Amino acid sequence: MPPMKAFTDSGHEDAEAPDSQDSATEMVTRLAQNMVNSTKTRRQARRNELKADFLKQSKRVVDTIDTAFGDPAKQVVLEGLNELRDLLKRKTAIEEKIVAHTAILEKAYLDANQELSVSIKGRMQDTAGLEDIHQA
């Protein structure tokens, strides 16, 4: 049996057989599918590239913020330690002043005590001298 002849819409006989038309349709379909797959691959590659760039920039921004402001809890601890150090310096200075003033007070007390002792001895001698005069 001879191969079937294909007719066009106008009713004229087509030179190609149905098999060659099917292969052309398949070829166009494969070409279209390859184009779609290629587009998907390029889109996915671009998405991956954009995502990687975004993550890289996000990390850089976070690192910059951490460098500029530090970890908040760590910053609070450091501020607390600095304040504690300042308070300890003030406490030490106050204690040194207390020791210095205590030494001054001790010296003043001992000087006053010595003056009082000298004065009492003088009065006792004066009193003893008066008693000797009264007894005589």
DSSP file with accessible surface (Angstrom, degrees, kcal/mol):
  #  RESIDUE AA STRUCTURE BP1 BP2  ACC     N-H-->O    O-->H-N    N-H-->O    O-->H-N    TCO  KAPPA ALPHA  PHI   PSI    X-CA   Y-CA   Z-CA
    1    1 A M              0   0  224      0, 0.0     3,-0.1     0, 0.0     0, 0.0   0.000 360.0 360.0 360.0 134.2    0.0    0.0    0.0
    2    2 A P        -     0   0  107      0, 0.0     3,-0.1     0, 0.0     0, 0.0  -0.395 360.0 -91.9 -74.7 151.4    1.4    3.4   -0.9
    3    3 A P        -     0   0  111      0, 0.0     2,-0.1     0, 0.0     0, 0.0  -0.293  48.2-101.3 -62.6 150.7    1.9    6.0    1.9
    4    4 A M        -     0   0  152     -3,-0.1     2,-0.4     1,-0.1     0, 0.0  -0.416  31.2-130.4 -74.4 145.4   -1.0    8.3    2.5
    5    5 A K        -     0   0  125     -2,-0.1     2,-0.3    12,-0.1    12,-0.1  -0.798  16.9-132.2 -98.4 140.4   -0.8   11.8    1.2
    6    6 A A        -     0   0   16     10,-0.6     8,-4.7     8,-0.5     2,-0.4  -0.668  16.4-151.0 -92.8 142.9   -1.6   14.7    3.4
    7    7 A F  B     -A   13   0A 135     -2,-0.3     6,-0.2     6,-0.3     2,-0.1  -0.901   9.0-133.4-112.5 145.1   -3.9   17.4    2.3
    8    8 A T    >   -     0   0   57      4,-2.9     3,-2.0    -2,-0.4     6,-0.0  -0.321  37.4 -94.2 -85.3 175.6   -3.8   21.1    3.4
    9    9 A D  T 3  S+     0   0  179      1,-0.3    -1,-0.1     2,-0.1    -2,-0.0   0.808 126.2  59.2 -61.5 -27.7   -6.8   23.1    4.5
   10   10 A S  T 3  S-     0   0   84      2,-0.1    -1,-0.3     1,-0.1     3,-0.1   0.566 119.7-110.7 -80.5  -5.9   -7.3   24.3    1.0
   11   11 A G  S <  S+     0   0   49     -3,-2.0     2,-0.2     1,-0.3    -2,-0.1   0.442  73.9 133.0  95.9  -3.4   -7.6   20.8   -0.2
   12   12 A H        -     0   0  133      1,-0.1    -4,-2.9    -5,-0.0    -1,-0.3  -0.555  65.0-100.9 -80.2 153.5   -4.4   20.6   -2.1
   13   13 A E  B     -A    7   0A 101     -6,-0.2     2,-0.3    -2,-0.2    -6,-0.3  -0.490  34.4-134.1 -75.5 134.0   -2.1   17.7   -1.6
   14   14 A D        -     0   0   52     -8,-4.7    -8,-0.5    -2,-0.2    -1,-0.1  -0.669   5.9-137.3 -89.3 146.6    0.9   18.3    0.7
   15   15 A A  S    S+     0   0  105     -2,-0.3     2,-0.2   -10,-0.1    -1,-0.1   0.797  82.3  74.0 -74.8 -27.6    4.3   17.2   -0.4
   16   16 A E  S    S-     0   0  104      1,-0.1   -10,-0.6   -10,-0.0    -2,-0.1  -0.601  80.7-123.9 -89.8 151.9    5.2   15.8    3.0
   17   17 A A    >>  -     0   0   40     -2,-0.2     4,-1.5   -12,-0.1     3,-0.5  -0.427  30.1-105.0 -85.0 162.3    3.9   12.7    4.5
   18   18 A P  H 3> S+     0   0   48      0, 0.0     4,-2.4     0, 0.0     5,-0.2   0.846 117.7  61.0 -58.8 -32.3    2.1   12.6    7.9
   19   19 A D  H 3> S+     0   0  131      1,-0.2     4,-2.1     2,-0.2     5,-0.2   0.918 104.1  47.4 -63.7 -40.8    5.2   11.0    9.6
   20   20 A S  H <> S+     0   0   42     -3,-0.5     4,-1.9     2,-0.2    -1,-0.2   0.858 110.8  52.5 -70.6 -31.5    7.4   14.0    8.7
   21   21 A Q  H  X S+     0   0   99     -4,-1.5     4,-2.4     2,-0.2    -2,-0.2   0.910 108.8  50.0 -69.3 -40.6    4.8   16.4   10.0
   22   22 A D  H  X S+     0   0   90     -4,-2.4     4,-2.7     1,-0.2    -2,-0.2   0.911 110.3  50.0 -62.9 -40.5    4.6   14.5   13.3
   23   23 A S  H  X S+     0   0   61     -4,-2.1     4,-2.3     2,-0.2    -1,-0.2   0.881 110.2  50.6 -68.0 -33.5    8.4   14.6   13.6
   24   24 A A  H  X S+     0   0   42     -4,-1.9     4,-2.6     2,-0.2    -2,-0.2   0.919 111.0  48.7 -68.4 -40.5    8.3   18.4   12.9
   25   25 A T  H  X S+     0   0   79     -4,-2.4     4,-2.8     1,-0.2    -2,-0.2   0.923 112.3  48.5 -64.3 -42.7    5.7   18.8   15.6
   26   26 A E  H  X S+     0   0  111     -4,-2.7     4,-3.0     2,-0.2    -1,-0.2   0.896 110.5  51.5 -62.9 -40.2    7.7   16.8   18.0
   27   27 A M  H  X S+     0   0  118     -4,-2.3     4,-2.7     2,-0.2    -2,-0.2   0.928 111.6  46.3 -64.1 -42.4   10.8   18.8   17.1
   28   28 A V  H  X S+     0   0   99     -4,-2.6     4,-2.9     2,-0.2     5,-0.2   0.923 113.3  49.9 -65.2 -41.8    8.9   22.1   17.8
   29   29 A T  H  X S+     0   0   84     -4,-2.8     4,-2.7     2,-0.2    -2,-0.2   0.932 112.3  46.9 -62.3 -45.3    7.6   20.6   21.1
   30   30 A R  H  X S+     0   0  140     -4,-3.0     4,-2.9     2,-0.2    -2,-0.2   0.915 112.6  50.2 -62.9 -41.1   11.0   19.5   22.2
   31   31 A L  H  X S+     0   0  105     -4,-2.7     4,-2.3     2,-0.2    -2,-0.2   0.934 112.2  47.0 -63.0 -44.5   12.5   22.9   21.2
   32   32 A A  H  X S+     0   0   48     -4,-2.9     4,-2.5     2,-0.2    -2,-0.2   0.915 113.1  49.1 -63.0 -42.9    9.7   24.7   23.2
   33   33 A Q  H  X S+     0   0   97     -4,-2.7     4,-2.8     1,-0.2    -2,-0.2   0.913 110.6  50.5 -63.6 -41.4   10.3   22.4   26.2
   34   34 A N  H  X S+     0   0  100     -4,-2.9     4,-2.6     2,-0.2    -1,-0.2   0.896 110.3  50.2 -62.9 -39.0   14.1   23.0   26.0
   35   35 A M  H  X S+     0   0  117     -4,-2.3     4,-2.5     2,-0.2    -2,-0.2   0.925 111.8  47.6 -65.0 -42.8   13.4   26.8   26.0
   36   36 A V  H  X S+     0   0   68     -4,-2.5     4,-2.6     2,-0.2    -2,-0.2   0.938 114.1  46.7 -63.4 -46.7   11.1   26.5   29.0
   37   37 A N  H  X S+     0   0   68     -4,-2.8     4,-2.7     2,-0.2    -2,-0.2   0.911 112.1  50.5 -62.4 -41.2   13.7   24.3   30.9
   38   38 A S  H  X S+     0   0   53     -4,-2.6     4,-2.6    -5,-0.2    -1,-0.2   0.918 110.9  49.0 -63.2 -42.0   16.5   26.7   29.9
   39   39 A T  H  X S+     0   0   44     -4,-2.5     4,-2.8     2,-0.2    -2,-0.2   0.923 111.5  49.6 -63.9 -43.7   14.5   29.7   31.2
   40   40 A K  H  X S+     0   0  124     -4,-2.6     4,-2.7     1,-0.2    -2,-0.2   0.916 111.2  49.6 -60.8 -43.1   13.7   27.8   34.5
   41   41 A T  H  X S+     0   0   97     -4,-2.7     4,-2.5     2,-0.2    -2,-0.2   0.928 112.6  46.5 -63.0 -44.8   17.4   27.0   34.9
   42   42 A R  H  X S+     0   0  150     -4,-2.6     4,-2.5     2,-0.2    -2,-0.2   0.918 113.4  49.5 -63.9 -42.5   18.4   30.6   34.3
   43   43 A R  H  X S+     0   0  145     -4,-2.8     4,-2.8     2,-0.2    -2,-0.2   0.925 112.1  47.5 -60.9 -45.6   15.7   31.9   36.7
   44   44 A Q  H  X S+     0   0   89     -4,-2.7     4,-2.6     2,-0.2    -2,-0.2   0.914 111.7  50.4 -64.2 -40.1   16.8   29.4   39.4
   45   45 A A  H  X S+     0   0   54     -4,-2.5     4,-2.4     2,-0.2    -1,-0.2   0.920 112.2  47.6 -63.5 -41.5   20.4   30.4   39.0
   46   46 A R  H  X S+     0   0  128     -4,-2.5     4,-2.9     2,-0.2    -2,-0.2   0.910 111.4  50.7 -66.0 -42.5   19.5   34.1   39.2
   47   47 A R  H  X S+     0   0  146     -4,-2.8     4,-2.8     2,-0.2    -2,-0.2   0.926 111.4  48.1 -59.0 -45.5   17.4   33.4   42.3
   48   48 A N  H  X S+     0   0   89     -4,-2.6     4,-2.6     2,-0.2    -2,-0.2   0.909 112.3  49.3 -62.2 -41.3   20.3   31.5   43.9
   49   49 A E  H  X S+     0   0  118     -4,-2.4     4,-2.4     2,-0.2    -2,-0.2   0.930 113.2  46.1 -63.8 -45.3   22.7   34.3   43.1
   50   50 A L  H  X S+     0   0   85     -4,-2.9     4,-2.7     2,-0.2    -2,-0.2   0.901 112.8  50.4 -64.5 -40.3   20.3   36.9   44.5
   51   51 A K  H  X S+     0   0  137     -4,-2.8     4,-2.7     2,-0.2     5,-0.2   0.929 111.4  47.8 -64.3 -44.2   19.7   34.9   47.6
   52   52 A A  H  X S+     0   0   59     -4,-2.6     4,-2.4     2,-0.2    -2,-0.2   0.922 113.0  48.7 -62.8 -41.6   23.5   34.4   48.2
   53   53 A D  H  X S+     0   0   71     -4,-2.4     4,-2.7     2,-0.2     5,-0.2   0.917 111.4  50.1 -64.5 -42.2   24.1   38.1   47.7
   54   54 A F  H  X S+     0   0  129     -4,-2.7     4,-2.8     2,-0.2    -2,-0.2   0.933 111.6  47.4 -61.7 -46.4   21.2   39.0   50.1
   55   55 A L  H  X S+     0   0   99     -4,-2.7     4,-2.4     2,-0.2    -1,-0.2   0.903 112.3  50.5 -63.2 -38.8   22.6   36.6   52.8
   56   56 A K  H  X S+     0   0  140     -4,-2.4     4,-2.2    -5,-0.2    -2,-0.2   0.936 113.4  44.4 -64.9 -44.7   26.1   38.0   52.3
   57   57 A Q  H  X S+     0   0   84     -4,-2.7     4,-2.5     2,-0.2    -2,-0.2   0.895 112.1  53.2 -67.7 -38.4   24.9   41.6   52.6
   58   58 A S  H  X S+     0   0   41     -4,-2.8     4,-2.6    -5,-0.2     5,-0.2   0.930 109.8  48.0 -61.9 -43.6   22.7   40.7   55.7
   59   59 A K  H  X S+     0   0  129     -4,-2.4     4,-2.8     1,-0.2    -1,-0.2   0.916 111.0  51.1 -64.0 -40.8   25.7   39.2   57.4
   60   60 A R  H  X S+     0   0  138     -4,-2.2     4,-2.4     2,-0.2    -2,-0.2   0.919 111.4  47.5 -63.7 -41.1   27.8   42.2   56.6
   61   61 A V  H  X S+     0   0   80     -4,-2.5     4,-2.7     2,-0.2    -2,-0.2   0.937 112.7  48.3 -65.9 -44.4   25.1   44.5   58.1
   62   62 A V  H  X S+     0   0   76     -4,-2.6     4,-3.0     1,-0.2     5,-0.2   0.924 112.2  49.5 -62.2 -42.6   24.7   42.4   61.2
   63   63 A D  H  X S+     0   0   68     -4,-2.8     4,-2.6     2,-0.2    -1,-0.2   0.909 111.0  49.9 -63.2 -40.0   28.5   42.3   61.7
   64   64 A T  H  X S+     0   0   87     -4,-2.4     4,-2.7     2,-0.2    -2,-0.2   0.925 112.5  46.9 -64.4 -43.0   28.6   46.1   61.2
   65   65 A I  H  X>S+     0   0   85     -4,-2.7     4,-3.3     2,-0.2     5,-0.7   0.929 112.8  49.4 -64.7 -43.9   25.9   46.6   63.8
   66   66 A D  H  X5S+     0   0   83     -4,-3.0     4,-1.8     1,-0.2    -2,-0.2   0.904 113.0  47.6 -62.0 -39.4   27.5   44.2   66.2
   67   67 A T  H  <5S+     0   0  125     -4,-2.6    -2,-0.2    -5,-0.2    -1,-0.2   0.920 117.4  42.1 -66.7 -42.5   30.8   46.0   65.8
   68   68 A A  H  <5S+     0   0   70     -4,-2.7    -2,-0.2    -5,-0.2    -1,-0.2   0.912 135.9  13.4 -72.2 -43.0   29.2   49.4   66.3
   69   69 A F  H  <5S-     0   0  151     -4,-3.3    -3,-0.2    -5,-0.2    -2,-0.2   0.617  93.4-150.4-112.9 -16.7   26.9   48.6   69.1
   70   70 A G     << -     0   0   24     -4,-1.8    -3,-0.1    -5,-0.7    -1,-0.1   0.046  48.2 -37.1  70.2 176.0   28.1   45.2   70.4
   71   71 A D     >  -     0   0   94      1,-0.1     4,-3.1    -5,-0.1     5,-0.2  -0.601  58.1-137.2 -71.8 124.0   26.0   42.6   72.0
   72   72 A P  H  > S+     0   0   92      0, 0.0     4,-2.5     0, 0.0     5,-0.2   0.901 102.4  47.1 -55.0 -43.3   23.5   44.4   74.2
   73   73 A A  H  > S+     0   0   63      2,-0.2     4,-2.4     1,-0.2     5,-0.2   0.928 114.2  47.6 -65.7 -41.6   23.9   42.1   77.2
   74   74 A K  H  > S+     0   0  132      1,-0.2     4,-2.8     2,-0.2    -1,-0.2   0.911 110.9  52.3 -64.1 -40.3   27.6   42.3   76.9
   75   75 A Q  H  X S+     0   0   80     -4,-3.1     4,-2.6     2,-0.2    -2,-0.2   0.914 109.5  48.9 -62.1 -43.0   27.4   46.0   76.7
   76   76 A V  H  X S+     0   0   96     -4,-2.5     4,-2.6    -5,-0.2    -2,-0.2   0.923 112.1  48.7 -64.0 -42.8   25.3   46.2   79.8
   77   77 A V  H  X S+     0   0   88     -4,-2.4     4,-2.8     2,-0.2    -2,-0.2   0.932 112.0  48.8 -63.0 -44.6   27.7   43.9   81.7
   78   78 A L  H  X S+     0   0   76     -4,-2.8     4,-2.6     1,-0.2    -2,-0.2   0.911 111.6  49.2 -63.1 -41.0   30.7   46.0   80.6
   79   79 A E  H  X S+     0   0  108     -4,-2.6     4,-2.5     2,-0.2    -1,-0.2   0.917 111.8  49.5 -63.2 -41.5   28.9   49.2   81.7
   80   80 A G  H  X S+     0   0   38     -4,-2.6     4,-2.6     2,-0.2    -2,-0.2   0.914 111.4  48.6 -63.3 -41.9   28.1   47.7   85.0
   81   81 A L  H  X S+     0   0   95     -4,-2.8     4,-2.6     2,-0.2    -2,-0.2   0.901 111.2  50.1 -65.9 -39.5   31.7   46.6   85.5
   82   82 A N  H  X S+     0   0   70     -4,-2.6     4,-2.4     2,-0.2    -2,-0.2   0.916 112.0  47.6 -63.4 -42.8   33.0   50.0   84.6
   83   83 A E  H  X S+     0   0  126     -4,-2.5     4,-2.6     2,-0.2    -2,-0.2   0.918 111.8  50.3 -64.6 -41.2   30.6   51.6   87.1
   84   84 A L  H  X S+     0   0   93     -4,-2.6     4,-2.6     2,-0.2    -2,-0.2   0.917 109.6  50.8 -62.7 -42.5   31.6   49.1   89.7
   85   85 A R  H  X S+     0   0  127     -4,-2.6     4,-2.2     1,-0.2    -1,-0.2   0.929 110.7  49.0 -61.1 -43.4   35.3   49.9   89.1
   86   86 A D  H  X S+     0   0   82     -4,-2.4     4,-2.3     1,-0.2    -2,-0.2   0.912 111.3  49.7 -62.7 -41.8   34.6   53.6   89.4
   87   87 A L  H  X S+     0   0   79     -4,-2.6     4,-2.8     1,-0.2    -1,-0.2   0.895 109.3  51.4 -64.2 -39.4   32.7   53.0   92.7
   88   88 A L  H  X S+     0   0   91     -4,-2.6     4,-2.6     2,-0.2    -1,-0.2   0.888 109.1  51.0 -65.5 -36.9   35.6   50.9   94.0
   89   89 A K  H  X S+     0   0  129     -4,-2.2     4,-2.5     2,-0.2    -2,-0.2   0.926 111.8  47.2 -63.5 -44.8   38.0   53.8   93.2
   90   90 A R  H  X S+     0   0  163     -4,-2.3     4,-2.6     2,-0.2    -2,-0.2   0.909 111.6  51.0 -62.3 -42.6   35.7   56.2   95.0
   91   91 A K  H  X S+     0   0  112     -4,-2.8     4,-2.8     2,-0.2    -2,-0.2   0.926 110.5  48.9 -60.6 -44.9   35.5   53.9   98.0
   92   92 A T  H  X S+     0   0   65     -4,-2.6     4,-2.4     2,-0.2    -2,-0.2   0.922 111.6  49.1 -62.2 -43.0   39.3   53.5   98.1
   93   93 A A  H  X S+     0   0   42     -4,-2.5     4,-2.2     2,-0.2    -2,-0.2   0.916 112.4  48.2 -62.6 -42.1   39.7   57.3   98.0
   94   94 A I  H  X S+     0   0   91     -4,-2.6     4,-2.6     1,-0.2    -2,-0.2   0.923 111.2  50.1 -64.6 -43.8   37.1   57.8  100.8
   95   95 A E  H  X S+     0   0   93     -4,-2.8     4,-2.6     2,-0.2    -1,-0.2   0.895 109.4  51.5 -62.5 -39.5   38.8   55.1  102.9
   96   96 A E  H  X S+     0   0  130     -4,-2.4     4,-2.5     2,-0.2    -1,-0.2   0.913 110.8  48.5 -63.3 -40.1   42.2   56.8  102.4
   97   97 A K  H  X S+     0   0  139     -4,-2.2     4,-3.0     2,-0.2     5,-0.2   0.904 110.4  51.5 -64.8 -40.6   40.7   60.1  103.5
   98   98 A I  H  X S+     0   0   96     -4,-2.6     4,-2.7     2,-0.2    -2,-0.2   0.935 111.0  47.4 -61.7 -45.5   39.1   58.5  106.5
   99   99 A V  H  X S+     0   0  102     -4,-2.6     4,-2.3     2,-0.2    -2,-0.2   0.934 113.8  47.8 -61.8 -45.0   42.5   57.0  107.5
  100  100 A A  H  X S+     0   0   51     -4,-2.5     4,-2.1     1,-0.2    -2,-0.2   0.936 114.8  45.2 -62.4 -45.3   44.2   60.4  107.0
  101  101 A H  H  X S+     0   0  114     -4,-3.0     4,-3.0     1,-0.2    -1,-0.2   0.867 110.7  54.1 -67.7 -35.2   41.6   62.2  109.0
  102  102 A T  H  X S+     0   0   77     -4,-2.7     4,-2.9    -5,-0.2    -1,-0.2   0.912 108.2  49.7 -64.1 -40.8   41.6   59.5  111.7
  103  103 A A  H  X S+     0   0   51     -4,-2.3     4,-2.6     2,-0.2    -2,-0.2   0.915 111.8  48.4 -63.4 -41.1   45.4   60.0  112.1
  104  104 A I  H  X S+     0   0  109     -4,-2.1     4,-2.7     2,-0.2    -2,-0.2   0.932 113.5  47.0 -63.8 -45.1   44.9   63.8  112.3
  105  105 A L  H  X S+     0   0  122     -4,-3.0     4,-2.8     2,-0.2    -2,-0.2   0.901 111.3  51.6 -62.9 -40.6   42.1   63.3  115.0
  106  106 A E  H  X S+     0   0  120     -4,-2.9     4,-2.9     2,-0.2     5,-0.2   0.937 111.4  47.0 -62.4 -44.9   44.3   60.8  116.9
  107  107 A K  H  X S+     0   0  130     -4,-2.6     4,-2.8     1,-0.2    -2,-0.2   0.933 113.1  48.8 -62.9 -43.7   47.2   63.3  116.9
  108  108 A A  H  X S+     0   0   54     -4,-2.7     4,-2.8     1,-0.2    -2,-0.2   0.910 112.3  49.3 -62.8 -40.6   44.9   66.1  118.0
  109  109 A Y  H  X S+     0   0  155     -4,-2.8     4,-2.9     2,-0.2    -2,-0.2   0.935 112.5  46.6 -63.6 -46.7   43.5   63.9  120.8
  110  110 A L  H  X S+     0   0   89     -4,-2.9     4,-2.7     2,-0.2    -2,-0.2   0.912 113.4  49.3 -64.4 -39.5   46.9   62.9  122.0
  111  111 A D  H  X S+     0   0   62     -4,-2.8     4,-2.6     2,-0.2    -2,-0.2   0.934 114.1  45.5 -63.7 -45.0   48.1   66.6  121.9
  112  112 A A  H  X S+     0   0   55     -4,-2.8     4,-2.7     1,-0.2    -2,-0.2   0.897 112.8  51.2 -65.2 -39.5   44.9   67.6  123.8
  113  113 A N  H  X S+     0   0   68     -4,-2.9     4,-2.7     2,-0.2    -2,-0.2   0.914 110.7  48.4 -63.3 -43.0   45.4   64.7  126.3
  114  114 A Q  H  X S+     0   0  126     -4,-2.7     4,-2.7     2,-0.2     5,-0.2   0.925 112.0  48.9 -64.9 -42.5   49.0   65.7  126.9
  115  115 A E  H  X S+     0   0  145     -4,-2.6     4,-2.8     1,-0.2    -2,-0.2   0.914 112.4  48.8 -61.2 -43.1   48.0   69.4  127.4
  116  116 A L  H  X S+     0   0   99     -4,-2.7     4,-3.0     2,-0.2     5,-0.2   0.914 111.0  49.9 -63.1 -42.9   45.3   68.3  129.8
  117  117 A S  H  X S+     0   0   52     -4,-2.7     4,-2.8     2,-0.2    -2,-0.2   0.928 112.4  47.2 -61.9 -44.2   47.7   66.1  131.7
  118  118 A V  H  X S+     0   0   95     -4,-2.7     4,-2.7     2,-0.2    -2,-0.2   0.930 113.6  48.7 -62.6 -42.8   50.3   68.9  132.0
  119  119 A S  H  X S+     0   0   59     -4,-2.8     4,-2.5    -5,-0.2    -2,-0.2   0.926 112.1  47.9 -64.8 -43.2   47.5   71.3  133.1
  120  120 A I  H  X S+     0   0   84     -4,-3.0     4,-2.8     2,-0.2    -1,-0.2   0.927 112.0  49.6 -65.0 -43.2   46.2   68.8  135.7
  121  121 A K  H  X S+     0   0  140     -4,-2.8     4,-2.6    -5,-0.2    -1,-0.2   0.920 111.1  50.4 -61.8 -41.7   49.7   68.2  137.0
  122  122 A G  H  X S+     0   0   25     -4,-2.7     4,-2.7     1,-0.2    -2,-0.2   0.917 112.4  46.4 -61.9 -43.2   50.3   71.9  137.3
  123  123 A R  H  X S+     0   0  177     -4,-2.5     4,-3.4     2,-0.2    -1,-0.2   0.894 110.9  52.4 -66.7 -40.2   47.1   72.4  139.2
  124  124 A M  H  X S+     0   0  122     -4,-2.8     4,-2.8     2,-0.2    -2,-0.2   0.911 111.5  46.6 -63.3 -39.7   47.9   69.5  141.5
  125  125 A Q  H  X S+     0   0  140     -4,-2.6     4,-2.5     2,-0.2    -2,-0.2   0.913 113.8  48.2 -67.1 -40.4   51.2   71.1  142.2
  126  126 A D  H  X S+     0   0  111     -4,-2.7     4,-2.1     2,-0.2    -2,-0.2   0.917 113.5  47.6 -63.0 -43.6   49.6   74.4  142.7
  127  127 A T  H  X S+     0   0   71     -4,-3.4     4,-2.2     1,-0.2    -2,-0.2   0.914 111.8  49.7 -64.6 -41.2   47.0   72.8  145.0
  128  128 A A  H  X S+     0   0   46     -4,-2.8     4,-2.0     1,-0.2    -1,-0.2   0.893 110.5  51.1 -65.5 -37.6   49.7   70.9  146.9
  129  129 A G  H  X S+     0   0   31     -4,-2.5     4,-1.8     1,-0.2    -1,-0.2   0.876 109.3  50.4 -67.1 -36.4   51.6   74.2  147.3
  130  130 A L  H  X S+     0   0   98     -4,-2.1     4,-2.5     2,-0.2    -1,-0.2   0.880 108.5  52.0 -69.3 -38.7   48.5   75.9  148.6
  131  131 A E  H  X S+     0   0  107     -4,-2.2     4,-2.1     2,-0.2    -2,-0.2   0.895 108.2  51.5 -64.6 -38.8   48.0   73.2  151.1
  132  132 A D  H  X S+     0   0  106     -4,-2.0     4,-1.1     1,-0.2    -2,-0.2   0.900 110.6  48.9 -64.2 -37.4   51.5   73.5  152.3
  133  133 A I  H  < S+     0   0  122     -4,-1.8    -2,-0.2     1,-0.2    -1,-0.2   0.911 111.9  48.6 -68.8 -40.7   51.0   77.2  152.8
  134  134 A H  H  < S+     0   0  155     -4,-2.5    -1,-0.2     1,-0.2    -2,-0.2   0.837 110.6  51.1 -69.0 -33.4   47.7   76.7  154.7
  135  135 A Q  H  <        0   0  150     -4,-2.1    -1,-0.2    -5,-0.2    -2,-0.2   0.759 360.0 360.0 -77.5 -21.4   49.3   74.1  157.0
  136  136 A A     <        0   0  117     -4,-1.1    -3,-0.1    -5,-0.2    -4,-0.0   0.276 360.0 360.0 -87.1 360.0   52.2   76.4  157.8
